[in-house]
């Protein structure tokens, strides 16, 4: 089974020009361990709202690719959000769900995807036009590349191993990250206006 | 439907003049005219939600993108959004402007609204969210502008309660 950090490492160089939102826990930690950038925002709570944040960004900045790194536990807390994403179908939004079938950071208890809930199926049935489930690094990289290239809302579910970092608190202060991210977007807008 | 069109228009005009260009909403009786106005307004991005809490994320994303927004919801939607308000808007200092229809308070005939009506203000106070009432059409524009000014100055959520006096025109018996 592939590990989430391998997936992140494989696509890390292609995250330069987009805006990235992650959920809390292992995803935030692992992406930071590869190297924080000002275009990354880690939503270190409010489970379920990373995709809604991505939607708000994508609707307001239609010329900028927005990538959301989500997880099964978070998505299951806001399944209705998939129907909202599908309703507006921002062409510039790529929704990646790392599905390790557990709530890893709080004891590894199984989520409903462990007993058969199919997040790609739910996303497709919600009306998201491009969906995929991937299980190998090659599939992941190819699907992510296709999602970044396409002009349609996409949602890909990556089945990953339930492993993560040893600790979850990083050196990056939440508010520092938040204001840096907002400033980064402001600078992009100023540059674009010139 | 005895929801005041004139006063809904006053609220909508005030939101527009505050520069709000994105509204997230989930329908409720008192909000029908406001949602229709947003629908018909090419300058407004209306995001229809499945559940109100999504609106916290959407407004935060809009704020990061430099777009002014507000959430239009019933007070039960506010109740449903509390985790997002606390663990996103308050944790990350998002100037979230919430326009909340204050159902279930005195004058309410729908039994199902009454419990939410009774806890709305105590919850806003417990969360440390300042609020004001929209009850007088003459003062709507000023109250909304002031709430938004405060939200941006403090980088904190603020709430405006749409009251029965403003929104509901009791039909003649």
Boltz contact constraints between the chains, C-beta under 6 A:
constraints:
  - contact:
      token1: [A, 45]
      token2: [B, 87]
      max_distance: 6.0
  - contact:
      token1: [A, 45]
      token2: [B, 91]
      max_distance: 6.0
  - contact:
      token1: [A, 46]
      token2: [B, 84]
      max_distance: 6.0
  - contact:
      token1: [A, 46]
      token2: [B, 87]
      max_distance: 6.0
  - contact:
      token1: [A, 46]
      token2: [B, 88]
      max_distance: 6.0
  - contact:
      token1: [A, 49]
      token2: [B, 57]
      max_distance: 6.0
  - contact:
      token1: [A, 49]
      token2: [B, 84]
      max_distance: 6.0
  - contact:
      token1: [A, 49]
      token2: [B, 88]
      max_distance: 6.0
  - contact:
      token1: [A, 52]
      token2: [B, 54]
      max_distance: 6.0
  - contact:
      token1: [A, 52]
      token2: [B, 57]
      max_distance: 6.0
  - contact:
      token1: [A, 52]
      token2: [B, 58]
      max_distance: 6.0
  - contact:
      token1: [A, 53]
      token2: [B, 57]
      max_distance: 6.0
  - contact:
      token1: [A, 53]
      token2: [B, 60]
      max_distance: 6.0
  - contact:
      token1: [A, 53]
      token2: [B, 61]
      max_distance: 6.0
  - contact:
      token1: [A, 55]
      token2: [B, 58]
      max_distance: 6.0
  - contact:
      token1: [A, 56]
      token2: [B, 58]
      max_distance: 6.0
  - contact:
      token1: [A, 56]
      token2: [B, 61]
      max_distance: 6.0
  - contact:
      token1: [A, 56]
      token2: [B, 62]
      max_distance: 6.0
  - contact:
      token1: [A, 57]
      token2: [B, 61]
      max_distance: 6.0
  - contact:
      token1: [A, 57]
      token2: [B, 65]
      max_distance: 6.0
  - contact:
      token1: [A, 59]
      token2: [B, 45]
      max_distance: 6.0
  - contact:
      token1: [A, 60]
      token2: [B, 62]
      max_distance: 6.0
  - contact:
      token1: [A, 60]
      token2: [B, 65]
      max_distance: 6.0
  - contact:
      token1: [A, 60]
      token2: [B, 67]
      max_distance: 6.0
  - contact:
      token1: [A, 61]
      token2: [B, 65]
      max_distance: 6.0
  - contact:
      token1: [A, 80]
      token2: [B, 50]
      max_distance: 6.0
  - contact:
      token1: [A, 80]
      token2: [B, 51]
      max_distance: 6.0
  - contact:
      token1: [A, 81]
      token2: [B, 54]
      max_distance: 6.0
  - contact:
      token1: [A, 83]
      token2: [B, 50]
      max_distance: 6.0
  - contact:
      token1: [A, 84]
      token2: [B, 49]
      max_distance: 6.0
  - contact:
      token1: [A, 84]
      token2: [B, 50]
      max_distance: 6.0
  - contact:
      token1: [A, 84]
      token2: [B, 54]
      max_distance: 6.0
  - contact:
      token1: [A, 178]
      token2: [B, 92]
      max_distance: 6.0
  - contact:
      token1: [A, 182]
      token2: [B, 64]
      max_distance: 6.0
  - contact:
      token1: [A, 185]
      token2: [B, 64]
      max_distance: 6.0
